[in-house]
Amino acid sequence: MKKHYDGYFIDLDGTIYAGKRRIPAAKRFIERLQDTDTDFMFVTNNTTKLPIDVVQNLADNHDIHVAEKNVYTAGLASADYVAQVAKPGQDSVYIVGESV
């Protein structure tokens, strides 16, 4: 029996690619999701990449073509969290990390 899922959260390194090495089944899987209009989002804990960087890497190095809306980074998760817990009038944060 084939299982049907409404959507997927997909890790990147080790699942879609291994460093610079392509995982051929990954491209076929993503294309199948796109062909069937199945929702999916790549999630990554890499804090040094913006969604556009992830999209560019997937296209240039792995021949996988997706939109920025398909990528959710740890940086976006942090920003969403801060926005959710911020109190009115306290809308600034001090960031410690490396530049992108």
N, C-alpha and C positions, 0 to 999 in steps of 0.2 A: 504494500500500500504506500503510495506516494504522499508525503506530507505537504501541506500548503501553509505557507506563512504569509501574513499580510505585509511584512516588511523585515528588513535586516539591518542590524548594526554590525559593521565589518571592521575588524582591526586591519592595519596595513602591513607593517613589517613582520614578515613571517607567515602572513596569510595571503596577501595579494602579491607581495614580492619578498625576496630575501636579500636585503641590501640593494645592490644594483642588479641582482639576478632575477629574471622573470620567472613567474610560476605560471606556465601556460594555461592551466585549468582556471586560473583566476580571471583571465580575460574572457574566456568562454562563459564563466559564471556571471560576470557583470553584464555582458552582452545579453545573456538570457533574461536577466532581471529587467534590463532596459526594453527588450523586445516584448515582454509581458506586462510592462508598466507596473512592475513591482517596486514599491518604495524601498530605498536603501540609503544608508549613510555610513561613510567611512568615519571611524572614530580613532583618534590618535592621542597619545599622551606626550607626543613630541611638542615641546613648547617653543621651539625655534622656528617653526614653519607656519606661515599663514595659509589659509585655504587655497589661495591662488597658487602658492608654491607647491602644494600637494597636487593640485590639478595639473600644473605644468609638469611635474615629475612623472605623474601617471601617464600623461600623453607622450612626453618626449622619450622616456626610458622604458615604458611598459605597454605602449600602444593601447592604453585604456583611456577613453574619452568621457569625462563626466563634467558636471558643473560645480561651481563653488558651493552651491546649496547642498551638495552631496557630501560635504566635508565638515566635521565638527572637531575642533582641536581643543586641547587642554586650555589654551588661552581663551578661546570662546567660552568654555565652561566656566572659567574663573570670572570673566567679565559678566556672564549671566548671573552667577552667584552673587557677586558684589552688587549688581543692579537690583537683585531681589531683596537683599538685606539692608541696603542703604536707607538711611533715615533722611527725611526731607531736610535740605540745607546742609547735609553732610555728603556731598556727591563727589568728593575727591579721594583718591587713594595714593599711596606711595608704593611704587613698584620696585622691587629688587630682583634683578635678573640680568640676562644678557641681551644685547640688542640683536634685532633680526637682520 
